[in-house]
Amino acid sequence: MAAPLHDVQKAMARYLRNPEQEPAPEGIEPRRLKIYEDLVYNNIEGFLTSGFPVLHSLYCAQDWQALVRRFMQDHRCHSPYFLEISQEFLQFLMEDHQPRECDPPFLTALAHYEWVELALEVSQETLPESADFSVIGSAVARLSPLAWALAYQFPVHRIGPGFRPQTAGQPTYLLVYRAADFSVKFVELNAPTARLLELLRDNQHSTVDALLAVLAGELGTSVEAIAAFAHEQLLQWLRDGVLWIAADTQAPVSRS
C-alpha cells in the first residue's frame, strides 16, 4: 500500500532541507530529486544573498553555503511568503544559530541592519498627512511609521570586507526611513538626536517644546540651549517625511 500523501510530502520536505543526512523519498527518480533539491536551495540562497549582500561578502563560498544549509535544516519558517524569508533568516540568526569560528561578532547586528532596508521597502505603512501649524515648538510631532531609530553596538553602516570590528564599541545610532520616492535612506545620529527621535516615536499629545524640555533635563542643559538647532532639525525631518504633525495640535494655521 502506498504511503499517505501527507507522509510523502513530509519526507520530501525533510530531504530537501537536509539531503546529506535525510533518506530520499521512495519512488522518486534521483535525477528529479536533484532538480528539486537544487531549485529549493538556489532560490533560498539567492534571496539571502541579495537581501544580505554585505554579510554575504564577508564569507567564503563554503562558509556561506554552510550557513544557508543550517538555516534550511534548523529553522522552521512561520510565513509562506517569499519576501519574509529575510525576516525568518534574521530570527534564525538571533534565536537558533550557534556561532561558528568563521562568524563575525557583529553577525546579528549587521543582519538586522540589512534586513531593515528590505522591511521598509516592502512595508504597507503610509505616512499620515500632517496638520497645518505655525510654530514647530507648539506642534505635536510624531515619528513616521516608515522611519526607525536604531542603536547598535557596532558601526554596522561601515562594515564591509575592508572593515570588520572584532569588539563592540560605543553605541552607533542610525535613522532609517523610506522617502517619498520609495528609496530607503540611512542617517547617522548622535546620542541626543537619537533620544529625541525616541521621544517622538512614543509621543502621544506632547508638543515639541515639551519634549525638548524632557531632553534638556536629561542632558542637564536648558531648553533655550537646544531649541534653535532642534527646531531646524525637526523642520528638515518634516520635509523629509521622517515626522508628521498630528491633528491634536494648535489651531490650524497655514505654513508659509
Secondary structure as UniProt FT lines:
FT   HELIX           5..17
FT   TURN            19..21
FT   TURN            26..27
FT   HELIX           30..51
FT   HELIX           53..57
FT   HELIX           61..74
FT   HELIX           82..84
FT   HELIX           85..95
FT   TURN            101..102
FT   TURN            105..106
FT   HELIX           107..122
FT   HELIX           136..138
FT   STRAND          141..143
FT   TURN            145..146
FT   STRAND          147..152
FT   HELIX           156..158
FT   TURN            161..162
FT   STRAND          172..178
FT   TURN            180..181
FT   STRAND          184..189
FT   HELIX           191..201
FT   HELIX           208..219
FT   HELIX           223..240
FT   STRAND          243..245
//
